[in-house]
Amino acid sequence: MKIDGLSPMERMAYEQNVYAYRDIKNGMDSARREGEAKGEFKANMKVARMMKAKGFDVPLISELTGLSEDQIAEL
């Protein structure tokens, strides 16, 4: 789209739409990243629970899952 030929009002409306689009896209991208992080955390917690039930050492569980030893101790 050529924005050079737009009137000042059209250009302002165009820029507002671009800003709105960017805000929405950034919000969606942020929400996706948060969702992925929560899913990864839940999966690691599940694995840690299973490892703890099988008698794995807490430091090893922490190393393999990335969870803190305190988080594992609370399971």
C-alpha positions as CSV (number, residue, x, y, z in Angstrom):
1,M,0.0,0.0,0.0
2,K,1.3,3.4,-0.9
3,I,0.8,5.7,2.1
4,D,2.4,8.7,0.4
5,G,-0.8,9.4,-1.5
6,L,-3.1,9.4,1.5
7,S,-4.7,12.5,2.9
8,P,-3.6,13.6,6.4
9,M,-6.9,12.1,7.8
10,E,-6.4,8.9,5.9
11,R,-2.8,8.6,7.0
12,M,-3.7,9.2,10.6
13,A,-6.4,6.5,10.4
14,Y,-4.0,4.1,8.7
15,E,-1.3,4.7,11.4
16,Q,-3.9,4.2,14.2
17,N,-4.9,0.9,12.6
18,V,-1.3,-0.2,12.3
19,Y,-0.7,0.7,16.0
20,A,-3.8,-1.2,17.0
21,Y,-2.7,-4.2,15.0
22,R,0.7,-4.2,16.6
23,D,-0.8,-3.9,20.1
24,I,-3.1,-6.9,19.4
25,K,-0.3,-8.9,17.9
26,N,2.1,-8.2,20.8
27,G,-0.6,-9.2,23.3
28,M,-1.3,-12.4,21.5
29,D,2.4,-13.2,21.2
30,S,2.9,-12.5,24.9
31,A,-0.1,-14.7,25.8
32,R,1.2,-17.5,23.7
33,R,4.6,-17.4,25.3
34,E,3.0,-17.4,28.8
35,G,0.9,-20.4,27.8
36,E,3.9,-22.3,26.5
37,A,5.8,-21.5,29.7
38,K,2.9,-22.7,31.9
39,G,2.6,-25.9,29.9
40,E,6.3,-26.6,30.2
41,F,6.2,-26.0,33.9
42,K,3.3,-28.3,34.4
43,A,5.0,-31.0,32.3
44,N,8.2,-30.6,34.4
45,M,6.1,-30.9,37.6
46,K,4.5,-34.1,36.4
47,V,7.9,-35.6,35.5
48,A,9.3,-34.5,38.8
49,R,6.4,-36.1,40.7
50,M,7.0,-39.4,38.9
51,M,10.8,-39.3,39.4
52,K,10.3,-38.5,43.1
53,A,7.9,-41.4,43.4
54,K,10.5,-43.7,41.8
55,G,13.1,-42.6,44.4
56,F,15.3,-40.3,42.3
57,D,17.4,-37.9,44.3
58,V,16.0,-34.3,44.6
59,P,19.2,-32.7,43.2
60,L,19.0,-35.0,40.1
61,I,15.4,-34.2,39.6
62,S,16.2,-30.5,39.8
63,E,19.0,-30.8,37.3
64,L,16.9,-32.7,34.8
65,T,13.6,-30.7,35.1
66,G,14.9,-27.2,35.8
67,L,12.8,-27.0,38.9
68,S,14.2,-25.8,42.2
69,E,14.8,-28.2,45.0
70,D,12.2,-26.3,47.1
71,Q,9.6,-26.8,44.4
72,I,10.4,-30.5,44.2
73,A,10.3,-30.9,48.0
74,E,6.7,-29.5,48.0
75,L,5.5,-32.3,45.7
